[in-house]
Amino acid sequence: MRVSSGMIFDAGIASINRQTASLLKVQQQIASGRRILTPSDDPVAAARALEVTQASDIVAQFKENQNYAVSALGIEEVQLGAATDVIGRVHELAVQSTNSTLTDSARAGIATELRARFDELLGIANSGDGTGNYLFAGFMSSTTPFAGTVDGILAGSDVVYQGDDGQRKLQVSPTRVIEVSDAGSDLFRRIASGNGYFATDYAAGNSGTGVINSGAVSNPAAWNASASQQVAINFTVTGGVTSYDLVDTVSGNSLLTGAAAPAAPGAQRVFQAGQPIVLSAQGAEAPFDLGASVTITGATADGDSFTLAPGGSQSVFTTVARLIGALEAPAGTPAAKAQLASEVGFAVTNLSHAANRISETRSLVGSRMNELDSLGSLNEDLDLQYQQTLSTLQDVDYAKAVSDLTRKQFELEAAQQSFFKISQLSLFNFL
């Protein structure tokens, strides 16, 4: 094969270009700190690096979700703490109002503060998260959840809830979706009234000073099994002796006799103020057992009546409004004072339920925030592991790269020098 001068020049230039490209690649690896500049440099490692990068990006997205969840739950916890403080203050004012030395004007002063506390609590229930969404509106986060006034409630209209029962959630890990809100309907509206089983009340026409408490259930199974869960306690005063009949208001029968009410005076029980009225058969009475009892203090008058019925739910706003209405009403007679004492007692019981509900929700919020802290620590560990894996796959070995750079420089210089020498080999030099 004949080697021409053109072939020598072409081969020399190609070799120098190859050496230059190889040197440039090593220089780029050192400058970028990356061993893999293009997927063709190491297809297997490049594919693995892409998988690890995608996994790392997912962790980063979950981290952002976790930060949002922590922020939302933190704001909710602050508002729930404020609601707890307000309910605590209302409870304190309710207890203060039971002081028998207070005048109507003093109680009206307490009611004035309670109106301010009502508005404050309503404002908390309508609080936002700082991004234009309402905390306690459920999925309807752009709608103001609660609307109403004290006077509206006293006129017969409860505070209106305009949200829904939805609970917003956010995925904060591949396997965990966490709640970042709580519906106001559960927090402020569906509050158990009475003792959780039944609620007590007094007849508006009572003329005595009797005050009924919220009662207690000692045998829940008996209460749940009883068909007589709506009971009236009707009082009779004869010859200076006060007695009472227990009447099933659904059937109209006396529980003491099993026959139509009222029971004969001799079949009724003798009333002792402050002693529990046991809602189960005593002695020779007709068999019945509600597994519960109530206590009435004070002196009841002939014809006075008290009732108990299965407990429902009542909004905390209604509880506060009813308390305000009771304190603003004149209490110039013993009977009026007894009714006021009953209303305050009902309010104290229902406020305790409301405080418990908010406390339970705060506990749930706290547990979610603790879980987010744990997930955040896990994400940091995962991210560190992914970065270490990427470093192993992609990062350049500087000691090897510098050695390769020196070698490539030497090879390029050798190629240049050899090309220079070979290019001088020409017959024209011997003419």
C-alpha positions in Angstrom: 0.0 0.0 0.0 1.4 3.4 -1.0 1.3 6.0 1.8 0.9 9.5 0.4 1.8 12.7 2.0 -1.9 13.6 2.1 -2.7 10.5 4.1 0.1 11.3 6.5 -1.3 14.8 7.1 -4.9 13.6 7.4 -3.9 10.9 9.9 -1.8 13.3 11.9 -4.6 15.9 12.1 -7.2 13.2 13.1 -4.9 11.9 15.8 -4.3 15.4 17.2 -8.1 16.1 17.1 -8.8 12.8 19.0 -6.2 13.7 21.6 -7.5 17.2 21.9 -11.1 16.0 22.3 -10.0 13.4 25.0 -8.1 16.1 26.8 -11.1 18.5 26.6 -13.4 15.8 28.0 -11.1 15.3 31.1 -10.9 19.1 31.5 -14.7 19.4 31.5 -15.0 16.5 34.0 -12.7 18.4 36.4 -14.5 21.7 35.8 -18.0 20.3 36.3 -17.1 17.8 39.0 -19.1 15.1 37.1 -17.7 11.9 35.7 -20.7 11.4 33.4 -21.1 14.3 31.0 -23.4 12.5 28.5 -25.3 9.2 29.0 -23.0 7.5 26.5 -20.1 8.0 29.0 -21.7 5.3 31.2 -25.2 4.2 30.1 -25.8 2.0 33.1 -24.7 4.6 35.7 -26.6 7.3 33.8 -29.8 5.3 33.9 -29.4 4.6 37.6 -28.6 8.3 38.3 -31.8 9.3 36.5 -33.8 6.9 38.8 -32.1 8.3 41.9 -32.7 11.9 40.8 -36.4 11.2 40.2 -36.7 9.6 43.7 -34.9 12.6 45.2 -37.2 15.0 43.4 -40.2 13.1 44.9 -38.8 13.4 48.4 -38.3 17.2 47.8 -42.0 17.5 46.8 -43.1 15.6 49.9 -40.9 17.9 51.9 -42.7 20.9 50.5 -46.1 19.2 51.3 -44.9 18.6 54.8 -43.9 22.2 55.2 -47.3 23.3 54.1 -49.0 20.8 56.4 -46.9 22.0 59.4 -47.8 25.6 58.6 -51.5 24.9 58.3 -51.7 22.7 61.4 -49.6 25.3 63.3 -52.1 28.0 62.5 -55.0 25.8 63.4 -53.4 24.9 66.7 -53.0 28.6 67.6 -56.7 29.3 66.8 -57.8 26.3 68.8 -55.7 27.5 71.7 -57.4 30.9 71.4 -60.8 29.2 71.4 -59.9 27.3 74.5 -59.0 30.5 76.3 -62.3 32.2 75.3 -64.3 29.2 76.4 -62.4 29.1 79.7 -63.2 32.8 80.3 -66.9 32.2 79.5 -66.9 29.3 82.0 -65.2 31.5 84.6 -67.9 34.3 84.0 -70.7 31.7 84.2 -69.4 30.5 87.6 -69.0 34.1 88.8 -72.6 34.8 87.9 -73.9 32.2 90.4 -72.9 34.6 93.2 -76.2 35.2 95.0 -75.1 38.7 96.0 -75.0 40.0 92.4 -77.6 42.4 91.3 -79.4 42.5 87.9 -77.1 45.3 86.8 -74.0 43.3 87.8 -75.2 40.3 85.9 -75.9 42.5 82.9 -72.3 43.7 83.1 -71.2 40.1 82.9 -73.5 39.5 80.0 -71.9 42.5 78.2 -68.5 40.9 78.4 -70.0 37.6 77.3 -71.3 39.3 74.2 -67.8 40.4 73.4 -66.5 36.8 74.0 -69.3 35.5 71.7 -68.0 37.7 68.9 -64.4 36.7 69.6 -65.3 33.1 69.5 -67.2 33.6 66.2 -64.2 35.4 64.8 -62.0 32.4 65.7 -64.4 30.0 64.1 -64.2 32.2 60.9 -60.4 32.6 61.0 -58.3 32.1 57.9 -55.0 30.5 57.1 -53.3 33.5 55.7 -53.8 32.4 52.0 -57.4 33.4 51.6 -58.9 30.1 52.9 -61.0 29.6 56.0 -59.6 27.1 58.5 -62.9 25.6 59.6 -65.0 25.6 56.5 -64.2 22.0 55.4 -63.8 21.7 51.6 -65.6 25.1 51.1 -62.5 26.9 52.2 -63.4 30.1 50.3 -66.8 30.5 52.1 -67.1 32.2 55.5 -68.2 29.2 57.7 -70.3 30.8 60.4 -72.9 33.6 60.5 -75.2 34.7 63.3 -75.6 36.9 66.4 -76.5 36.5 70.0 -79.9 38.3 69.5 -80.6 36.0 66.5 -80.1 32.9 68.6 -82.2 34.3 71.5 -84.9 34.9 68.9 -84.8 31.3 67.8 -82.2 31.1 65.0 -79.0 29.3 65.6 -75.7 30.4 64.1 -75.6 29.1 60.5 -72.8 26.9 59.3 -72.1 27.6 55.7 -69.2 25.1 55.2 -69.3 21.4 54.9 -68.0 18.4 56.9 -65.0 17.9 54.6 -61.5 17.5 56.0 -58.7 18.7 53.7 -55.8 16.2 53.4 -52.4 16.3 51.9 -50.0 13.5 50.9 -46.8 13.9 52.8 -45.1 10.6 52.0 -45.5 7.8 49.5 -47.8 5.9 52.0 -49.2 8.7 54.3 -52.0 11.2 53.6 -52.5 13.5 56.6 -55.4 15.8 57.6 -54.5 19.5 57.5 -57.9 20.9 58.6 -60.9 20.1 60.8 -64.5 21.0 60.0 -66.1 23.7 62.1 -69.3 21.6 62.2 -67.7 19.1 64.5 -65.6 21.7 66.5 -68.3 24.3 67.3 -71.7 22.9 66.4 -72.1 19.2 67.2 -71.3 19.6 70.9 -73.1 17.1 73.2 -75.7 18.7 75.4 -76.4 17.5 78.9 -74.3 14.7 80.4 -73.9 12.9 77.1 -76.8 10.6 77.6 -79.7 12.9 78.4 -80.3 16.6 79.0 -82.3 18.0 81.9 -84.6 21.0 81.8 -87.2 22.8 83.9 -90.8 23.9 83.2 -91.1 27.6 82.4 -94.0 27.9 84.9 -92.1 26.5 87.9 -92.7 28.7 91.0 -90.4 27.0 93.5 -86.7 27.4 93.9 -85.7 23.9 92.8 -82.6 23.6 90.6 -81.9 20.4 88.7 -78.4 19.2 87.8 -77.3 17.5 84.6 -77.8 14.1 86.1 -75.6 11.0 85.7 -75.8 7.5 84.1 -74.5 4.8 86.3 -75.5 1.9 84.0 -75.2 2.8 80.3 -76.5 -0.6 79.2 -79.7 -0.1 81.2 -80.2 3.4 79.8 -79.6 2.3 76.2 -82.0 -0.6 76.7 -84.8 1.4 78.3 -87.8 2.4 76.3 -88.6 5.3 78.8 -85.9 7.9 78.0 -88.2 10.9 78.1 -89.3 11.4 81.7 -91.0 14.2 83.6 -90.5 14.7 87.3 -93.8 16.2 88.6 -94.1 17.5 92.1 -97.0 17.6 94.5 -97.2 19.4 97.8 -99.9 18.0 100.2 -100.0 18.8 103.9 -96.5 20.2 103.9 -95.1 17.1 102.4 -93.5 17.3 98.9 -93.7 14.2 96.7 -93.0 13.5 93.1 -94.1 11.2 90.3 -91.9 9.9 87.5 -93.8 10.0 84.2 -93.0 8.6 80.8 -94.0 11.5 78.7 -94.3 9.3 75.6 -96.8 6.8 77.0 -98.2 9.1 79.7 -97.8 6.4 82.3 -96.3 6.7 85.7 -93.1 4.7 85.9 -93.7 4.2 89.6 -97.0 2.3 89.0 -97.0 1.4 85.4 -100.5 2.9 85.1 -101.7 6.2 83.7 -100.2 9.2 85.4 -100.5 10.7 87.9 -99.7 8.1 90.5 -101.8 8.2 93.6 -100.3 10.4 96.3 -99.4 7.3 98.4 -97.6 5.7 95.5 -95.4 8.8 94.9 -92.0 9.2 96.4 -91.2 11.7 99.1 -88.9 14.4 97.9 -85.7 15.2 99.8 -83.8 18.2 98.4 -80.3 17.5 97.4 -80.8 13.7 97.5 -80.4 11.7 94.2 -83.7 10.9 92.4 -82.9 7.4 91.3 -84.5 6.5 87.9 -85.1 2.9 88.8 -87.7 1.0 90.7 -87.5 1.2 94.5 -89.3 -1.2 96.9 -92.8 -2.3 95.6 -92.8 0.1 92.6 -93.5 -1.2 89.1 -90.2 -2.6 87.6 -88.2 -0.1 85.5 -84.6 0.8 85.3 -83.1 3.7 83.4 -79.7 3.2 85.1 -79.5 6.9 85.9 -80.2 9.6 88.5 -80.7 13.3 88.9 -80.5 15.7 91.8 -82.7 18.7 92.5 -81.7 21.2 95.2 -83.9 23.9 96.7 -87.6 23.9 97.5 -90.0 22.8 94.8 -93.6 24.0 94.7 -96.8 22.2 94.0 -97.1 21.7 90.2 -93.4 22.2 89.5 -92.0 19.9 86.8 -88.6 19.0 85.5 -87.8 16.9 82.5 -85.0 14.8 81.0 -84.7 13.7 77.4 -82.1 11.9 75.3 -79.2 14.3 74.8 -78.6 15.8 71.4 -76.1 18.4 70.3 -75.9 22.1 70.7 -73.5 24.6 69.2 -71.2 26.4 71.6 -72.6 29.6 70.2 -76.1 28.6 71.4 -74.7 27.7 74.8 -73.1 31.2 75.2 -76.1 33.0 73.8 -78.5 31.2 76.2 -76.3 32.1 79.1 -76.3 35.7 78.0 -80.1 35.7 77.7 -80.4 34.2 81.2 -78.1 36.8 82.7 -79.8 39.7 81.0 -83.3 38.6 82.2 -84.5 40.1 85.5 -84.1 37.7 88.5 -86.2 39.5 91.1 -88.1 36.5 92.4 -86.8 33.2 94.0 -88.3 31.3 91.1 -86.5 33.4 88.6 -83.2 33.0 90.5 -83.7 29.3 90.5 -84.2 29.3 86.7 -81.1 31.4 86.3 -79.2 28.9 88.4 -80.4 26.1 86.2 -79.5 27.9 83.0 -76.0 28.6 84.4 -75.6 25.0 85.4 -76.6 23.8 81.9 -74.2 26.3 80.3 -71.3 25.2 82.6 -71.9 21.5 81.6 -72.1 22.3 77.9 -69.1 24.5 78.0 -67.1 21.7 79.5 -68.2 19.5 76.6 -67.1 22.2 74.1 -63.7 22.6 75.9 -63.2 18.8 75.8 -64.0 18.7 72.1 -61.5 21.4 71.3 -58.9 19.8 73.6 -59.3 16.5 71.8 -58.9 18.2 68.4 -55.8 20.0 69.6 -54.4 16.7 70.7 -55.0 15.3 67.2 -53.4 18.3 65.6 -50.4 17.9 67.9 -50.0 14.2 67.0 -50.2 15.1 63.3 -47.4 17.7 63.8 -45.3 15.2 65.6 -45.8 12.7 62.8 -44.7 15.4 60.3 -41.6 16.0 62.3 -40.7 12.3 62.1 -41.4 12.2 58.4 -39.3 15.3 58.0 -36.3 13.6 59.7 -36.9 10.5 57.5 -36.9 12.6 54.4 -33.7 14.3 55.3 -32.0 10.9 55.8 -33.4 9.7 52.5 -32.2 12.8 50.7 -28.7 12.4 52.2 -28.7 8.8 51.0 -29.8 9.7 47.5 -27.1 12.4 47.3 -24.5 10.0 48.4 -25.6 7.5 45.7 -25.6 10.2 43.1 -22.1 11.2 44.1 -20.9 7.6 43.8 -22.5 7.4 40.3 -21.7 10.8 38.9 -19.0 12.6 40.7 -15.5 12.7 39.3 -12.5 11.1 41.0 -10.2 14.2 41.1 -7.0 12.2 41.7 -7.7 10.0 38.7 -8.9 13.0 36.6 -5.8 15.1 37.3 -3.7 12.1 36.5 -5.6 11.5 33.3 -5.3 15.2 32.4 -1.6 15.1 32.8 -1.4 12.0 30.7 -3.7 13.4 28.0 -1.5 16.5 27.8 1.6 14.4 27.4 -0.1 12.3 24.7 -1.3 15.4 22.8 2.1 17.0 23.0 3.6 13.7 21.7 1.2 13.6 18.9 1.9 17.2 17.9 5.7 16.6 18.1 5.5 13.4 16.1 3.3 15.0 13.5 5.8 17.8 13.2 8.7 15.4 12.6 6.8 13.2 10.2 5.6 16.2 8.2 9.2 17.1 7.5 9.9 13.8 5.7 9.8 14.9 2.1 12.1 14.1 -0.9 12.2 17.8 -1.6 14.4 18.2 1.4 17.1 16.2 -0.6 17.1 18.2 -3.8 
